[in-house]
Amino acid sequence: MQEVVLAMLAKEPSHGYELRSRLREALGPVGEAMNAGQIYVTLGRLEKAGLVASEREPGLADRPDRKVYALTPAGQQRLAGWLAEVSWPGPAPTEFHLKLVAAAAARLADPLGIIDAQRRELLRLLRDTQRAALDEPEDSTAGLLLEGVTLRLQADLRWLEACEQHWAGHKGTS
Amino acid sequence: MLVSHGLTKSFGKGEGLVRAVDEVDLEVRAAETVAVMGPSGCGKSTLLHLLGGLERPSSGEVVLAGSRLDQMSERALARLRRTAIGFVFQAFHLMDELTARENVELPALLAGRSPRAARRHASELLERVGLGDRAGFLPAALSGGQRQRVAVARALSNDPLVVLADEPTGNLDSAATRDVLRLFDSLHSAGQTLVIVTHDPRIAATADRLISMRDGAFVDDTRMSGGARGSLADLADL
């Protein structure tokens, strides 16, 4: 979250509410439930760490949100490091895999039942994401994020198919 | 609307007997979209053929709006297929030498509608699937997604009680899939009863109800109504 707030601030010094609307535009429906307080908490931490500096705008004393935030040189450096860093979120489904192995080995539960339950959940999520994606205009930036989510869900669902075939074939043998 | 009891289709004999569809009980309600998913060879296409009267069951019943399909004469069945059921296939199955509009009006003409009424209805349906400006094109001049949308318009030609679709997105790239998803979603919203067999989770996710099929039988039947536990907002966990 810290780097994300720094990145939203890189364009120009901004009020907290401006950062929030930039973030919501980039995220579309995914950002709708985002807590505004989170941005202010993060800004406070960044300021304490010397990565952003704030200035009070004169003449607007009665407005609660009157601070304008800007990146400090240290903040710019941190942001440059973040942009250059190669990272990819979303670990392999190791935990789920081990859940199936354990369920089958100890006969705690039917792996196929676990797979079915997981598939239902992923399909519901796929339905919600897809609906949101279809509602976005053709060239929407936020739609691109939703496309990424639906493609990942499809990959996960394909993997569940492979799990299903494997564990259906190993029924009662492990 | 569409019901089956103990529906079974077996192939082969003795040791080699395979039950492609094994005692399936199904009840599809009016305006419901049901997706049947499962690995290839699980019997889902055979099930769709049985439900649409394209194949005869080995045993069991299929009832569409009160009529027993499994007991009908070939002639009565052919008439019912033309007038009460719309089919959509993976490979589109359009007539290559007919234009989009001619393809769409053909079922109406075969059902005995006047040429003028058939033409008017075909034009409306092509508008509805977003191809009003392609009515005079031959299938060869249309993209895969457009051909499938023509096929959907054709399936709607006789205002069928139910549309049965077999892997409707199976031959399409992702942009074309999007168009077809939109179209199925709009049919669903308009109250069209739909049964889709597929292994594409994207089209399955448009359904109210999701059935998983393995070895000819249903192993899971879930209503998809209600939100996901993990919601879109959780994805914004930065």
Boltz contact constraints between the chains, C-beta under 6 A:
constraints:
  - contact:
      token1: [A, 1]
      token2: [B, 238]
      max_distance: 6.0
  - contact:
      token1: [A, 4]
      token2: [B, 238]
      max_distance: 6.0
  - contact:
      token1: [A, 27]
      token2: [B, 236]
      max_distance: 6.0
  - contact:
      token1: [A, 29]
      token2: [B, 232]
      max_distance: 6.0
  - contact:
      token1: [A, 30]
      token2: [B, 232]
      max_distance: 6.0
  - contact:
      token1: [A, 30]
      token2: [B, 235]
      max_distance: 6.0
  - contact:
      token1: [A, 30]
      token2: [B, 236]
      max_distance: 6.0
  - contact:
      token1: [A, 31]
      token2: [B, 236]
      max_distance: 6.0
  - contact:
      token1: [A, 33]
      token2: [B, 233]
      max_distance: 6.0
  - contact:
      token1: [A, 34]
      token2: [B, 236]
      max_distance: 6.0
  - contact:
      token1: [A, 116]
      token2: [B, 220]
      max_distance: 6.0
  - contact:
      token1: [A, 120]
      token2: [B, 222]
      max_distance: 6.0
  - contact:
      token1: [A, 123]
      token2: [B, 205]
      max_distance: 6.0
  - contact:
      token1: [A, 124]
      token2: [B, 228]
      max_distance: 6.0
  - contact:
      token1: [A, 125]
      token2: [B, 228]
      max_distance: 6.0
  - contact:
      token1: [A, 125]
      token2: [B, 230]
      max_distance: 6.0
  - contact:
      token1: [A, 126]
      token2: [B, 201]
      max_distance: 6.0
  - contact:
      token1: [A, 126]
      token2: [B, 205]
      max_distance: 6.0
  - contact:
      token1: [A, 127]
      token2: [B, 205]
      max_distance: 6.0
  - contact:
      token1: [A, 128]
      token2: [B, 228]
      max_distance: 6.0
  - contact:
      token1: [A, 128]
      token2: [B, 232]
      max_distance: 6.0
  - contact:
      token1: [A, 130]
      token2: [B, 205]
      max_distance: 6.0
  - contact:
      token1: [A, 134]
      token2: [B, 182]
      max_distance: 6.0
  - contact:
      token1: [A, 154]
      token2: [B, 201]
      max_distance: 6.0
  - contact:
      token1: [A, 157]
      token2: [B, 201]
      max_distance: 6.0
